Structure formats: structure tokens, C-alpha cells
């Protein structure tokens, strides 16, 4: 290639370095195709533990500032070049020869392929099997043959339905998302994929859990997927505070009062939305004192089901008291999970005194003292 074209390519490469510095957490790779006649030679820049370049069988570490030199120093040997800068949202392609140098932008599909429709048992999915295969395999939902594992179909349904029910949330350009009591982090990875690769918006997902083993496992999957816009932390949600703007707090089947910790964390962070699916409502079972119901609540199954309703009703009122508009949704089939009630809370005001009054009336009526109230009171959040 002639020197004038090489100089123009260098200008584009300088811009790529700025783009990489600003979007390092969603960067995938730079693919360079050098062409000489009918022959093609390939160079790839990507992250392992550090940024590396792989060219003609030789791999070595480089820094971002080295990229223009690494690519352009080979150009005078070739007739033309195609440079693809790929991140999880978009692909910038630079095409150059001796006549012209130009660039084009396009959205990056999930595997750089056309997304096909995906159905399991007749259901249309948002997290489609064909395009999200690396994700679904990494989190253990898809087998090596590309099919959803029989024992994971229900989990797949739960995760995808959760994604469907957050699809009306207006994610900002740089959303911070907090997954409380993240466990194996199925939801953390799915939400990350949805916002970044389907909505094509930048986000950062924090997964919080007190179990060190699940945090280590989640970090391993994060590295496997090269999802650099995630961080998994071993923390106690009762004490954890992230000094950042939080747009969405999520929690799927956090057991018993762990759901209260998740809601508390969302309120404390003034999250724009808090969406949780509670599990195992045990806390109030031995607290309820309401004589008119004594002959009903002496039966274990009635007691458990009433605890479910009362616990989530009190949580709903406390969310409303803290300025959230709450929808209570049956979020998936009881066949997928019996714990299928979702609390979807959207911040609309600073507080709601009427809801707070109703909360105190209800808790007094049944003689209970929920953990969520204690957390909010001890931290002087609102209640």
C-alpha cells in the first residue's frame, strides 16, 4: 500500500485506540485481514490475561497505544487491508487500498451471525439458543450439542421470562445493575447479555453474594465469556453499599429474608427499579398472632401459604412507602417453579405516607415484625 493510504489508516487506528480506552469492558477483538493478490494473512488483537496480538503464529503482549504501529507497520507489504474492531455492541470496519480508505459501522450480532427465532416447547425466547450459545453453555443451560438440557428447561424459562418482564424498563446509556444474592448468577449473565448484546447499550453488572464458592464460580464464568463489564463480590447485603448510581436491582429466589436484604439494598441505593422473585417465606410463620385465623393457621400448609401472602404484601407496602409503584405479577408457570410471584417496583416519588400508614396497620393487626422494616429503620432510610 502507498504511504498516503497508510497515513489515513493510521488516523483511523488512533481513533480506535480512543474507542478501546473508553469501551474496554465490552471489547471483543480487532481482526485484521491483509490481502496480497488472492492471498490473505490474518492478525488478531484480543484479551487473555492482558492485551495480546497474534500474527503469523506469533503471540505477544501489547499495550493499547501500540495498536496503530502493530497494524500499520505491515501495510506496505500488502495491496489492501480490512480491519474489524468488534465489541459486544457494534463493529467498526475500516477498508483500505491504494485508491481509498473508508469506515462503516454496524451492530454486532451475538455471534456475528443472523439471529434466528428460537423456541422450546412452543415458547418464543428473547435469549435465543442459536445466537446466545456461548452464554447458555457457560452457565450450564445448554449442552455441548447445542440443545437445552432437559433438566434446565425450567431454569431457562424462568430466566427468559424475567428478561421479558424487564424489557419495558428504560435503560440509560450506562446502566449499573445490582444482582443481590446472585447465587450461580444465571440472571446476572442473562441481564448483561440482554442489555449489551440485544439492546446494544452499555451496562455494568454487579453480583453480590455471601457465599465465596458461588462468587469464585461466577468470576470464572465471567472470564470464560470475556464479560469484562461485570464484577462479583463476596459481601453481606445488610452492610454493602456501592457508591454509584444504581438503575436496577434484581433478585431471583433469594431465600427467606435474603429477599428483604435485596429490597433494602435497592431502596438504600435509590435504585430506579427493584425487581425480585421471593422464595421461602419462613420468617413470619411463628410471629403471626391473629385469633380469628387461629383455626386456619394451625394447619401447616395454610400457615405457609398465608405467610407467603402476608410477607409479600408487607414488602409491597414498604416499597410503596419509599416511593415505588409496585406491580405483583405471576411471572412464570407454577410448573416451572411454585415460587413464581414477582414484585416489580419502579421509583416514582420520594415517599408515600399513606402506604406507610397502611403498612403499620397491617403489621399491628397480625403482630409481626418483618426484617425489612428493621433494616430500613436501623439505617434510617425512610421507615
VEXTOR-744956 format. One record per residue (C-alpha): x, y, z. Coordinates in nm, 2 decimals. Example, Ala and Ser with C-alpha at 12.3 -4.5 7.8 and 13.67 -1.06 7.14 Angstrom:
<pt px="1.23" py="-0.45" pz="0.78"/>
<pt px="1.37" py="-0.11" pz="0.71"/>
***
This chain:
<pt px="0.00" py="0.00" pz="0.00"/>
<pt px="0.12" py="0.35" pz="-0.07"/>
<pt px="0.22" py="0.59" pz="0.21"/>
<pt px="-0.08" py="0.82" pz="0.17"/>
<pt px="-0.32" py="0.53" pz="0.24"/>
<pt px="-0.11" py="0.41" pz="0.53"/>
<pt px="-0.12" py="0.75" pz="0.68"/>
<pt px="-0.50" py="0.76" pz="0.66"/>
<pt px="-0.53" py="0.42" pz="0.81"/>
<pt px="-0.32" py="0.54" pz="1.10"/>
<pt px="-0.56" py="0.82" pz="1.17"/>
<pt px="-0.84" py="0.57" pz="1.19"/>
<pt px="-0.63" py="0.35" pz="1.42"/>
<pt px="-0.57" py="0.64" pz="1.66"/>
<pt px="-0.95" py="0.67" pz="1.69"/>
<pt px="-0.98" py="0.30" pz="1.75"/>
<pt px="-0.74" py="0.34" pz="2.05"/>
<pt px="-0.96" py="0.61" pz="2.20"/>
<pt px="-1.27" py="0.39" pz="2.14"/>
<pt px="-1.10" py="0.09" pz="2.31"/>
<pt px="-0.99" py="0.30" pz="2.61"/>
<pt px="-1.35" py="0.42" pz="2.66"/>
<pt px="-1.52" py="0.08" pz="2.60"/>
<pt px="-1.26" py="-0.16" pz="2.73"/>
<pt px="-1.51" py="-0.36" pz="2.93"/>
<pt px="-1.72" py="-0.46" pz="2.62"/>
<pt px="-1.43" py="-0.50" pz="2.38"/>
<pt px="-1.41" py="-0.84" pz="2.20"/>
<pt px="-1.13" py="-0.82" pz="1.94"/>
<pt px="-0.97" py="-0.65" pz="1.64"/>
<pt px="-0.95" py="-0.87" pz="1.34"/>
<pt px="-0.71" py="-0.76" pz="1.06"/>
<pt px="-0.71" py="-0.92" pz="0.71"/>
<pt px="-0.41" py="-0.82" pz="0.50"/>
<pt px="-0.46" py="-0.90" pz="0.13"/>
<pt px="-0.19" py="-0.96" pz="-0.14"/>
<pt px="-0.33" py="-1.07" pz="-0.47"/>
<pt px="-0.56" py="-1.37" pz="-0.38"/>
<pt px="-0.37" py="-1.45" pz="-0.06"/>
<pt px="-0.49" py="-1.33" pz="0.28"/>
<pt px="-0.30" py="-1.30" pz="0.61"/>
<pt px="-0.46" py="-1.25" pz="0.95"/>
<pt px="-0.38" py="-1.06" pz="1.26"/>
<pt px="-0.59" py="-1.06" pz="1.58"/>
<pt px="-0.58" py="-0.84" pz="1.89"/>
<pt px="-0.77" py="-0.96" pz="2.19"/>
<pt px="-0.76" py="-1.00" pz="2.57"/>
<pt px="-0.63" py="-1.31" pz="2.75"/>
<pt px="-0.49" py="-1.20" pz="3.09"/>
<pt px="-0.36" py="-0.90" pz="2.91"/>
<pt px="-0.40" py="-0.75" pz="2.56"/>
<pt px="-0.22" py="-0.97" pz="2.30"/>
<pt px="-0.16" py="-0.97" pz="1.93"/>
<pt px="-0.15" py="-1.29" pz="1.73"/>
<pt px="0.01" py="-1.27" pz="1.39"/>
<pt px="0.17" py="-1.54" pz="1.17"/>
<pt px="0.18" py="-1.79" pz="1.45"/>
<pt px="0.35" py="-1.55" pz="1.70"/>
<pt px="0.17" py="-1.42" pz="2.00"/>
<pt px="0.29" py="-1.14" pz="2.23"/>
<pt px="0.16" py="-0.88" pz="2.48"/>
<pt px="0.10" py="-0.53" pz="2.37"/>
<pt px="-0.05" py="-0.21" pz="2.51"/>
<pt px="-0.34" py="-0.02" pz="2.36"/>
<pt px="-0.11" py="0.27" pz="2.25"/>
<pt px="0.09" py="0.01" pz="2.04"/>
<pt px="-0.21" py="-0.09" pz="1.82"/>
<pt px="-0.16" py="0.17" pz="1.54"/>
<pt px="0.21" py="0.07" pz="1.50"/>
<pt px="0.15" py="-0.30" pz="1.52"/>
<pt px="-0.11" py="-0.30" pz="1.25"/>
<pt px="0.03" py="-0.03" pz="1.02"/>
<pt px="0.39" py="-0.15" pz="1.01"/>
<pt px="0.28" py="-0.44" pz="0.79"/>
<pt px="0.07" py="-0.24" pz="0.55"/>
<pt px="0.35" py="-0.16" pz="0.29"/>
<pt px="0.38" py="-0.54" pz="0.23"/>
<pt px="0.02" py="-0.58" pz="0.11"/>
<pt px="-0.23" py="-0.45" pz="-0.15"/>
<pt px="-0.52" py="-0.38" pz="0.08"/>
<pt px="-0.65" py="-0.44" pz="0.44"/>
<pt px="-0.98" py="-0.49" pz="0.62"/>
<pt px="-0.98" py="-0.40" pz="0.99"/>
<pt px="-1.27" py="-0.50" pz="1.21"/>
<pt px="-1.30" py="-0.35" pz="1.56"/>
<pt px="-1.56" py="-0.56" pz="1.74"/>
<pt px="-1.72" py="-0.50" pz="2.07"/>
<pt px="-2.03" py="-0.65" pz="2.22"/>
<pt px="-2.25" py="-0.37" pz="2.08"/>
<pt px="-2.11" py="-0.26" pz="1.74"/>
<pt px="-1.85" py="-0.34" pz="1.48"/>
<pt px="-1.64" py="-0.07" pz="1.31"/>
<pt px="-1.49" py="-0.18" pz="0.98"/>
<pt px="-1.20" py="0.00" pz="0.81"/>
<pt px="-1.13" py="-0.09" pz="0.45"/>
<pt px="-0.82" py="0.05" pz="0.27"/>
<pt px="-0.63" py="0.01" pz="-0.05"/>
<pt px="-0.42" py="0.24" pz="-0.27"/>
<pt px="-0.74" py="0.42" pz="-0.40"/>
<pt px="-0.95" py="0.47" pz="-0.09"/>
<pt px="-0.98" py="0.44" pz="0.28"/>
<pt px="-1.32" py="0.44" pz="0.45"/>
<pt px="-1.51" py="0.30" pz="0.75"/>
<pt px="-1.85" py="0.16" pz="0.82"/>
<pt px="-2.04" py="0.09" pz="1.14"/>
<pt px="-2.28" py="-0.20" pz="1.20"/>
<pt px="-2.44" py="-0.36" pz="1.51"/>
<pt px="-2.26" py="-0.67" pz="1.63"/>
<pt px="-2.49" py="-0.97" pz="1.63"/>
<pt px="-2.44" py="-1.21" pz="1.92"/>
<pt px="-2.22" py="-1.44" pz="1.73"/>
<pt px="-2.17" py="-1.22" pz="1.42"/>
<pt px="-2.44" py="-1.43" pz="1.26"/>
<pt px="-2.80" py="-1.36" pz="1.17"/>
<pt px="-3.03" py="-1.42" pz="1.47"/>
<pt px="-3.29" py="-1.69" pz="1.41"/>
<pt px="-3.61" py="-1.75" pz="1.60"/>
<pt px="-3.57" py="-1.99" pz="1.89"/>
<pt px="-3.85" py="-2.19" pz="2.06"/>
<pt px="-3.86" py="-2.46" pz="2.33"/>
<pt px="-4.19" py="-2.62" pz="2.38"/>
<pt px="-4.36" py="-2.37" pz="2.15"/>
<pt px="-4.24" py="-2.06" pz="2.35"/>
<pt px="-4.07" py="-1.77" pz="2.17"/>
<pt px="-3.75" py="-1.67" pz="2.36"/>
<pt px="-3.57" py="-1.34" pz="2.40"/>
<pt px="-3.24" py="-1.52" pz="2.49"/>
<pt px="-3.23" py="-1.72" pz="2.18"/>
<pt px="-3.04" py="-2.05" pz="2.17"/>
<pt px="-2.87" py="-2.00" pz="1.84"/>
<pt px="-2.73" py="-1.66" pz="1.90"/>
<pt px="-2.66" py="-1.69" pz="2.27"/>
<pt px="-2.49" py="-2.04" pz="2.26"/>
<pt px="-2.17" py="-1.93" pz="2.43"/>
<pt px="-2.36" py="-1.78" pz="2.72"/>
<pt px="-2.61" py="-2.07" pz="2.77"/>
<pt px="-2.33" py="-2.32" pz="2.76"/>
<pt px="-2.11" py="-2.13" pz="3.00"/>
<pt px="-2.39" py="-2.11" pz="3.26"/>
<pt px="-2.48" py="-2.48" pz="3.22"/>
<pt px="-2.82" py="-2.44" pz="3.05"/>
<pt px="-2.72" py="-2.57" pz="2.70"/>
<pt px="-2.54" py="-2.90" pz="2.63"/>
<pt px="-2.24" py="-2.93" pz="2.40"/>
<pt px="-2.47" py="-3.05" pz="2.12"/>
<pt px="-2.64" py="-2.71" pz="2.12"/>
<pt px="-2.97" py="-2.82" pz="2.28"/>
<pt px="-3.12" py="-2.70" pz="2.60"/>
<pt px="-3.06" py="-2.97" pz="2.87"/>
<pt px="-3.38" py="-3.14" pz="2.98"/>
<pt px="-3.32" py="-3.06" pz="3.35"/>
<pt px="-3.25" py="-2.70" pz="3.27"/>
<pt px="-3.56" py="-2.61" pz="3.06"/>
<pt px="-3.74" py="-2.48" pz="3.36"/>
<pt px="-3.45" py="-2.26" pz="3.46"/>
<pt px="-3.42" py="-2.13" pz="3.10"/>
<pt px="-3.79" py="-2.05" pz="3.11"/>
<pt px="-3.76" py="-1.86" pz="3.44"/>
<pt px="-3.46" py="-1.66" pz="3.33"/>
<pt px="-3.60" py="-1.57" pz="2.99"/>
<pt px="-3.94" py="-1.47" pz="3.14"/>
<pt px="-3.76" py="-1.25" pz="3.39"/>
<pt px="-3.59" py="-1.08" pz="3.09"/>
<pt px="-3.92" py="-1.04" pz="2.92"/>
<pt px="-4.07" py="-0.86" pz="3.23"/>
<pt px="-3.78" py="-0.61" pz="3.25"/>
<pt px="-3.80" py="-0.53" pz="2.87"/>
<pt px="-4.02" py="-0.22" pz="2.93"/>
<pt px="-3.75" py="-0.06" pz="3.16"/>
<pt px="-3.58" py="0.23" pz="3.00"/>
<pt px="-3.21" py="0.15" pz="3.05"/>
<pt px="-2.98" py="0.45" pz="3.04"/>
<pt px="-2.67" py="0.46" pz="2.82"/>
<pt px="-2.45" py="0.34" pz="3.11"/>
<pt px="-2.67" py="0.14" pz="3.34"/>
<pt px="-2.55" py="0.00" pz="3.67"/>
<pt px="-2.73" py="-0.32" pz="3.76"/>
<pt px="-2.71" py="-0.50" pz="4.10"/>
<pt px="-2.79" py="-0.87" pz="4.14"/>
<pt px="-2.85" py="-0.93" pz="4.51"/>
<pt px="-2.79" py="-1.28" pz="4.65"/>
<pt px="-2.68" py="-1.37" pz="4.29"/>
<pt px="-2.61" py="-1.74" pz="4.37"/>
<pt px="-2.50" py="-1.91" pz="4.05"/>
<pt px="-2.56" py="-1.58" pz="3.87"/>
<pt px="-2.78" py="-1.72" pz="3.59"/>
<pt px="-2.97" py="-1.39" pz="3.60"/>
<pt px="-2.66" py="-1.17" pz="3.62"/>
<pt px="-2.52" py="-1.31" pz="3.29"/>
<pt px="-2.86" py="-1.31" pz="3.12"/>
<pt px="-2.93" py="-0.95" pz="3.20"/>
<pt px="-2.58" py="-0.85" pz="3.10"/>
<pt px="-2.63" py="-1.03" pz="2.76"/>
<pt px="-2.97" py="-0.87" pz="2.71"/>
<pt px="-2.87" py="-0.51" pz="2.78"/>
<pt px="-2.54" py="-0.53" pz="2.60"/>
<pt px="-2.60" py="-0.75" pz="2.30"/>
<pt px="-2.97" py="-0.72" pz="2.24"/>
<pt px="-3.04" py="-0.36" pz="2.34"/>
<pt px="-2.69" py="-0.26" pz="2.23"/>
<pt px="-2.65" py="-0.04" pz="2.54"/>
<pt px="-2.36" py="-0.02" pz="2.78"/>
<pt px="-2.41" py="-0.15" pz="3.13"/>
<pt px="-2.21" py="-0.28" pz="3.43"/>
<pt px="-2.35" py="-0.57" pz="3.64"/>
<pt px="-2.25" py="-0.63" pz="4.00"/>
<pt px="-2.33" py="-0.97" pz="4.15"/>
<pt px="-2.33" py="-0.98" pz="4.53"/>
<pt px="-2.35" py="-1.29" pz="4.74"/>
<pt px="-2.22" py="-1.40" pz="5.09"/>
<pt px="-2.11" py="-1.75" pz="4.96"/>
<pt px="-1.75" py="-1.74" pz="4.85"/>
<pt px="-1.78" py="-2.05" pz="4.64"/>
<pt px="-2.05" py="-1.91" pz="4.41"/>
<pt px="-1.86" py="-1.58" pz="4.37"/>
<pt px="-1.55" py="-1.77" pz="4.26"/>
<pt px="-1.75" py="-1.98" pz="4.02"/>
<pt px="-1.92" py="-1.67" pz="3.88"/>
<pt px="-1.59" py="-1.49" pz="3.83"/>
<pt px="-1.46" py="-1.80" pz="3.64"/>
<pt px="-1.76" py="-1.79" pz="3.40"/>
<pt px="-1.71" py="-1.42" pz="3.36"/>
<pt px="-1.35" py="-1.48" pz="3.24"/>
<pt px="-1.46" py="-1.76" pz="3.02"/>
<pt px="-1.72" py="-1.53" pz="2.84"/>
<pt px="-1.48" py="-1.23" pz="2.85"/>
<pt px="-1.76" py="-1.03" pz="3.01"/>
<pt px="-1.54" py="-0.75" pz="3.14"/>
<pt px="-1.84" py="-0.54" pz="3.23"/>
<pt px="-1.92" py="-0.75" pz="3.54"/>
<pt px="-1.79" py="-0.78" pz="3.90"/>
<pt px="-1.88" py="-1.04" pz="4.15"/>
<pt px="-1.82" py="-0.96" pz="4.52"/>
<pt px="-1.85" py="-1.16" pz="4.84"/>
<pt px="-2.04" py="-0.91" pz="5.06"/>
<pt px="-2.31" py="-0.90" pz="5.33"/>
<pt px="-2.60" py="-0.72" pz="5.17"/>
<pt px="-2.70" py="-0.58" pz="5.51"/>
<pt px="-2.38" py="-0.38" pz="5.51"/>
<pt px="-2.29" py="-0.35" pz="5.14"/>
<pt px="-2.31" py="-0.01" pz="4.97"/>
<pt px="-2.18" py="0.07" pz="4.63"/>
<pt px="-2.11" py="0.44" pz="4.59"/>
<pt px="-2.26" py="0.46" pz="4.24"/>
<pt px="-2.59" py="0.54" pz="4.07"/>
<pt px="-2.79" py="0.22" pz="4.06"/>
<pt px="-3.05" py="0.18" pz="3.78"/>
<pt px="-3.18" py="-0.17" pz="3.85"/>
<pt px="-3.17" py="-0.41" pz="4.15"/>
<pt px="-3.27" py="-0.77" pz="4.07"/>
<pt px="-3.30" py="-1.08" pz="4.28"/>
<pt px="-3.43" py="-1.43" pz="4.18"/>
<pt px="-3.53" py="-1.67" pz="4.46"/>
<pt px="-3.32" py="-1.52" pz="4.74"/>
<pt px="-3.42" py="-1.74" pz="5.03"/>
<pt px="-3.64" py="-1.60" pz="5.30"/>
<pt px="-3.50" py="-1.28" pz="5.45"/>
<pt px="-3.23" py="-1.26" pz="5.18"/>
<pt px="-3.51" py="-1.11" pz="4.96"/>
<pt px="-3.55" py="-0.84" pz="5.23"/>
<pt px="-3.18" py="-0.77" pz="5.21"/>
<pt px="-3.21" py="-0.73" pz="4.83"/>
<pt px="-3.51" py="-0.49" pz="4.86"/>
<pt px="-3.33" py="-0.30" pz="5.14"/>
<pt px="-3.02" py="-0.27" pz="4.92"/>
<pt px="-3.24" py="-0.13" pz="4.63"/>
<pt px="-3.41" py="0.13" pz="4.85"/>
<pt px="-3.08" py="0.23" pz="5.01"/>
<pt px="-2.92" py="0.28" pz="4.67"/>
<pt px="-3.23" py="0.47" pz="4.55"/>
<pt px="-3.25" py="0.23" pz="4.25"/>
<pt px="-3.48" py="0.34" pz="3.97"/>
<pt px="-3.63" py="-0.01" pz="3.97"/>
<pt px="-3.63" py="-0.31" pz="4.20"/>
<pt px="-3.74" py="-0.64" pz="4.06"/>
<pt px="-3.74" py="-0.96" pz="4.28"/>
<pt px="-3.89" py="-1.30" pz="4.29"/>
<pt px="-3.90" py="-1.41" pz="4.66"/>
<pt px="-3.85" py="-1.76" pz="4.79"/>
<pt px="-3.91" py="-1.95" pz="5.12"/>
<pt px="-4.12" py="-1.71" pz="5.33"/>
<pt px="-4.04" py="-1.85" pz="5.67"/>
<pt px="-3.97" py="-1.55" pz="5.89"/>
<pt px="-4.33" py="-1.46" pz="6.00"/>
<pt px="-4.46" py="-1.82" pz="6.05"/>
<pt px="-4.40" py="-1.82" pz="6.42"/>
<pt px="-4.48" py="-1.45" pz="6.47"/>
<pt px="-4.84" py="-1.43" pz="6.34"/>
<pt px="-5.09" py="-1.37" pz="6.62"/>
<pt px="-5.45" py="-1.32" pz="6.49"/>
<pt px="-5.72" py="-1.50" pz="6.68"/>
<pt px="-5.98" py="-1.50" pz="6.40"/>
<pt px="-5.74" py="-1.71" pz="6.19"/>
<pt px="-5.62" py="-1.94" pz="6.46"/>
<pt px="-5.82" py="-2.24" pz="6.33"/>
<pt px="-5.69" py="-2.18" pz="5.98"/>
<pt px="-5.32" py="-2.11" pz="6.06"/>
<pt px="-5.28" py="-2.42" pz="6.29"/>
<pt px="-5.26" py="-2.62" pz="5.96"/>
<pt px="-4.90" py="-2.61" pz="5.83"/>
<pt px="-4.98" py="-2.57" pz="5.46"/>
<pt px="-5.23" py="-2.29" pz="5.53"/>
<pt px="-4.98" py="-2.12" pz="5.76"/>
<pt px="-4.71" py="-2.13" pz="5.49"/>
<pt px="-4.93" py="-2.00" pz="5.21"/>
<pt px="-5.06" py="-1.72" pz="5.43"/>
<pt px="-4.71" py="-1.63" pz="5.53"/>
<pt px="-4.62" py="-1.60" pz="5.16"/>
<pt px="-4.91" py="-1.36" pz="5.10"/>
<pt px="-4.86" py="-1.15" pz="5.42"/>
<pt px="-4.48" py="-1.12" pz="5.38"/>
<pt px="-4.50" py="-1.00" pz="5.02"/>
<pt px="-4.79" py="-0.77" pz="5.10"/>
<pt px="-4.59" py="-0.60" pz="5.37"/>
<pt px="-4.29" py="-0.58" pz="5.14"/>
<pt px="-4.51" py="-0.42" pz="4.88"/>
<pt px="-4.64" py="-0.16" pz="5.12"/>
<pt px="-4.28" py="-0.07" pz="5.24"/>
<pt px="-4.17" py="-0.03" pz="4.87"/>
<pt px="-4.47" py="0.19" pz="4.81"/>
<pt px="-4.39" py="0.39" pz="5.13"/>
<pt px="-4.05" py="0.45" pz="4.98"/>
<pt px="-4.18" py="0.60" pz="4.66"/>
<pt px="-4.21" py="0.29" pz="4.44"/>
<pt px="-4.51" py="0.19" pz="4.22"/>
<pt px="-4.53" py="-0.18" pz="4.27"/>
<pt px="-4.68" py="-0.45" pz="4.04"/>
<pt px="-4.73" py="-0.80" pz="4.17"/>
<pt px="-4.70" py="-1.05" pz="3.88"/>
<pt px="-4.72" py="-1.42" pz="3.84"/>
<pt px="-4.41" py="-1.43" pz="3.64"/>
<pt px="-4.39" py="-1.78" pz="3.51"/>
<pt px="-4.58" py="-2.11" pz="3.52"/>
<pt px="-4.62" py="-2.29" pz="3.85"/>
<pt px="-4.49" py="-2.59" pz="3.66"/>
<pt px="-4.15" py="-2.41" pz="3.62"/>
<pt px="-4.14" py="-2.31" pz="3.98"/>
<pt px="-4.40" py="-2.28" pz="4.26"/>
<pt px="-4.22" py="-1.96" pz="4.38"/>
<pt px="-4.35" py="-1.76" pz="4.09"/>
<pt px="-4.46" py="-1.42" pz="4.23"/>
<pt px="-4.26" py="-1.12" pz="4.11"/>
<pt px="-4.25" py="-0.78" pz="4.28"/>
<pt px="-4.18" py="-0.52" pz="4.02"/>
<pt px="-4.11" py="-0.18" pz="4.18"/>
<pt px="-4.05" py="0.14" pz="3.98"/>
<pt px="-3.94" py="0.46" pz="4.16"/>
<pt px="-4.20" py="0.74" pz="4.11"/>
<pt px="-4.16" py="0.96" pz="4.41"/>
<pt px="-3.96" py="1.02" pz="4.73"/>
<pt px="-4.21" py="0.86" pz="4.97"/>
<pt px="-4.58" py="0.77" pz="5.03"/>
<pt px="-4.72" py="0.84" pz="5.38"/>
<pt px="-5.05" py="0.67" pz="5.30"/>
<pt px="-4.88" py="0.34" pz="5.22"/>
<pt px="-4.66" py="0.37" pz="5.53"/>
<pt px="-4.97" py="0.41" pz="5.75"/>
<pt px="-5.13" py="0.10" pz="5.59"/>
<pt px="-4.81" py="-0.09" pz="5.65"/>
<pt px="-4.82" py="-0.02" pz="6.02"/>
<pt px="-5.19" py="-0.11" pz="6.04"/>
<pt px="-5.13" py="-0.44" pz="5.87"/>
<pt px="-4.83" py="-0.54" pz="6.08"/>
<pt px="-5.01" py="-0.45" pz="6.40"/>
<pt px="-5.31" py="-0.65" pz="6.30"/>
<pt px="-5.11" py="-0.97" pz="6.27"/>
<pt px="-4.85" py="-0.89" pz="6.54"/>
<pt px="-4.54" py="-0.93" pz="6.32"/>
<pt px="-4.21" py="-0.75" pz="6.29"/>
<pt px="-4.06" py="-0.80" pz="5.94"/>
<pt px="-3.69" py="-0.79" pz="5.88"/>
<pt px="-3.72" py="-0.53" pz="5.60"/>
<pt px="-3.87" py="-0.27" pz="5.84"/>
<pt px="-3.59" py="-0.33" pz="6.09"/>
<pt px="-3.33" py="-0.29" pz="5.82"/>
<pt px="-3.48" py="0.04" pz="5.69"/>
<pt px="-3.53" py="0.17" pz="6.04"/>
<pt px="-3.18" py="0.09" pz="6.17"/>
<pt px="-3.03" py="0.26" pz="5.86"/>
<pt px="-3.28" py="0.55" pz="5.88"/>
<pt px="-3.36" py="0.51" pz="5.51"/>
<pt px="-3.73" py="0.61" pz="5.54"/>
<pt px="-3.95" py="0.39" pz="5.77"/>
***
